[in-house]
Structures are given as C-alpha cells and as structure tokens.
Amino acid sequence: MEFLRALPVLPVRDLDAEVAFYEALSFHVQHREDGFAALERDQVLFGLRAVDVTVPPPGLSWQLEVDDVAGVLEAALSAGVVVREAPRQQPSGDWTLRLATPAGYELVVEGRSSGSTVLDLRALALSLPDVVELVDEGRTTFRRIGGDWIARFTGTLAEIRTDGVVEVDLGAVGRDHLEELLRSAWEEHGPPPADGVGPLRTE
C-alpha cells in the first residue's frame, strides 16, 4: 500500500471570495460544483467547501512550499492580499511569508527567496536617519527630510541615487547588497540643509 499525496479540503463561509484569493496567487479551478471547488497549481491540489459554521478554528494555519517566496509576495501585493507577516528568514535558511485568506486562515508560504523584496527596500530605507517615504504618480520615493530623493521604485525595479542613478532589480539583488547601495546613496548626499523643511516623518 502506498500513500500518494494529501488532498486537504478546507471549510469556508464565502466560497467565491476564497477562490478569488487563490486565483490571485495563480491557482486555477480544476473542478467546481455546488458548494465545492478544487484548486490546483503545479504539484498542489486542495479543495474548498462552503459551510455555514464559524471557520477557521482558532490557531489553525496551513502551509505551502514554494520555490520563490519573493515571487509569491509580489503577486500578493499586486492583488491586495493581506500580508500578515513579511518574509522572514528561518534558521534553516528558508523564508516564510504569512498571508491571511478571506476566510481567516493563516497561509504560511515557505521556501527559498530569489532576492530582496519591496518590503526589504522600504524597511532599509526607513531605517536611515531623516528619511521619509513619498508616493508620487504611482512611484514610491524615499528622500531625506529637506533633501534630494535617495531611492524610488515601481513594481520590483528600483532606482538608487548612488554615483549617479543605479537601476536595481529587487528580485535579483540580495538584501546585503541592497543595504550597501542605500547607505552609500545616503552618505553621498550629505546632510540636508540646516534650515530645510520637509514632510512629516513616516517612522
């Protein structure tokens, strides 16, 4: 006798909302009938069943293994999915990302990460002294109070003003290199004017 694979069926109250959540992560509906949907992507197959009870039970989470946590985060942010916890590296070297589904499940995504993330850039930039975050015409910009912009990004492509303007693909550069670039950009611009007036801090 051989066990082939687990096919969990998760109870949900709003089947349409839960299906839409997983479709935003590039799953597709393999089969659907009254009150039930089977979703599939690559080697993952599971079901959702509509029920009229409170779900999920307290403390319940479930986990998916992926080959690129940063890619899942990018898809989640683009779709407006609730990110419960930004990617965090575990002692094993793998990364975990925690998402919240419409039904209230905590979905833990675990695996390798291809590089830095938008959240890495934001956290590193805001850790610099006197740096604020601005949003202008769909582009997120980080600047020193009363001074020039230091970094800005659209999607996963960032521009960092160090020794000119360096374009960086966040999916291809590591966090350490990204931090080095940002700190170099901050140091090259020097302190803002003593009488400079800028927008309110966001930290």
RAKA-V58964 format. One record per backbone hydrogen bond with DSSP energy under -0.5 kcal/mol. CO is the residue of the C=O (numbers start at 1). NH is the residue of the N-H. Records with the same first field share a line. If there is no record, write none. Layout:
CO=NH, NH
//
This chain:
2=4
8=47
10=49
12=51
13=15
14=18
15=19
16=20
17=21
18=22
19=23
20=24
21=25
22=25, 27
23=26
28=30, 40
31=38
33=36
35=50
36=33
37=48
38=30, 31
39=46
40=28
41=44
44=41
46=39
47=10
48=37
49=12
57=60
60=106
62=108
64=110
66=112
68=72
69=73
70=74
71=75
72=76
73=77
74=78
75=79
76=80, 81
77=80
82=84, 100
85=98
88=96
90=93
94=90
95=111
96=88
97=99, 109
98=84, 85
99=107
100=82
101=104
105=101, 107
106=62, 108
107=99, 109
108=64, 110
109=97
110=66
111=95
112=69
117=121
118=122
119=123
120=124
121=125
122=126
123=127
124=127
125=128
128=131
130=145
132=143
134=141
136=139
139=136
140=153
141=134
142=150, 151
143=132
144=147
146=193
148=144
150=161
151=142
152=159
153=140
154=157
156=158, 170
157=154
158=168
159=152
160=162, 166
166=160
168=158, 170
169=172, 173
170=116
173=116
174=178
175=179
176=180
177=181
178=182
179=183
180=184
181=185
182=186
183=187
184=188
185=189
186=190
187=190
193=196
//
